[in-house]
Amino acid sequence: MYIVCVTACPVGIAHTYMAATNLEKAFKKAGHEVKVETQGAQGLENEITEEDLKRADAAIIASDIRIKNIERFDNVPTMTVAVQEAVKDPEGIVSELMEALS
């Protein structure tokens, strides 16, 4: 499966990037292809493209704030979680998403 993710926290520094790293590792470990966009202090990084969205089987939004361009995900099954959950339990997010998709 191809999963796209967005991570964002109010300050946009540490937790945004920890969540991104942990989700990427967890999805790859589970055998999935993943792309993670961060919306942090540096702005949008590794931005999810229209092509990514067309390929995506699902999306994870790990955010404690309103993300930019949320409407991009209207046609993709999307699960929203807190940034802290992505930092602490990314494997649980992977399991929950796979269960929801099956």
C-alpha positions in Angstrom: 0.0 0.0 0.0 1.0 3.6 -0.5 0.3 5.8 2.5 0.6 9.6 2.7 1.0 11.4 6.0 1.1 15.0 7.2 2.5 15.9 10.6 2.1 19.3 12.3 2.3 20.6 15.8 1.6 24.1 17.3 5.3 25.1 17.5 6.3 23.1 14.4 9.7 22.0 15.6 10.4 18.8 17.6 7.1 16.9 17.7 6.3 17.5 14.0 9.6 15.9 13.0 9.6 13.1 15.6 6.1 12.1 14.5 7.2 12.2 10.8 10.2 10.0 11.5 8.3 7.5 13.6 5.4 7.1 11.1 7.8 6.7 8.3 9.7 4.0 10.1 6.5 2.2 11.3 4.9 2.1 7.8 8.1 0.9 6.1 8.6 -1.8 8.8 5.1 -3.0 8.1 6.0 -3.3 4.4 4.2 -0.2 3.0 5.4 2.7 0.9 5.0 6.0 2.6 5.5 9.7 2.0 5.4 12.1 5.0 4.9 15.9 4.6 5.8 18.1 7.5 4.1 21.4 8.2 6.6 22.9 10.6 8.5 26.0 11.4 10.2 25.7 8.0 6.9 25.7 6.2 5.8 22.7 4.1 8.5 20.2 3.5 8.3 17.0 1.3 5.0 18.3 0.0 2.4 15.7 -1.0 1.7 16.1 -4.8 -1.4 15.5 -6.8 0.3 12.4 -8.2 0.9 11.2 -4.6 -2.8 11.7 -3.8 -3.9 9.8 -6.9 -1.7 6.8 -5.9 -2.5 7.0 -2.2 -4.5 4.1 -0.6 -4.9 6.2 2.6 -3.7 9.2 4.5 -2.7 9.9 8.1 -3.1 13.4 9.5 -1.0 13.6 12.7 -1.7 17.1 13.8 -2.7 19.2 16.8 -3.4 22.2 14.5 -5.3 22.9 11.3 -3.1 21.7 8.4 -2.8 23.7 5.2 -4.7 22.4 2.2 -6.7 19.8 4.0 -9.2 19.6 1.2 -6.5 17.8 -0.9 -7.4 14.6 1.1 -11.2 14.7 0.4 -11.0 11.7 -2.0 -8.6 9.7 0.1 -9.6 7.5 3.1 -8.1 9.6 6.0 -7.4 8.9 9.6 -6.6 11.8 12.0 -4.5 11.3 15.1 -2.8 13.5 17.7 0.9 14.3 17.1 1.7 12.8 20.5 0.1 9.5 19.4 2.3 9.4 16.3 5.4 10.0 18.4 4.6 7.4 21.0 2.6 4.7 19.2 3.2 4.8 15.4 2.8 1.0 15.2 -0.6 1.3 16.8 -1.6 3.8 14.1 -0.4 1.5 11.4 -2.4 -1.4 12.8 -5.5 0.7 13.3 -5.3 2.0 9.7 -4.8 -1.4 8.2 -7.8 -2.7 10.2 -10.0 0.1 9.0 -9.0 -0.5 5.4 -9.6 -4.2 5.4 
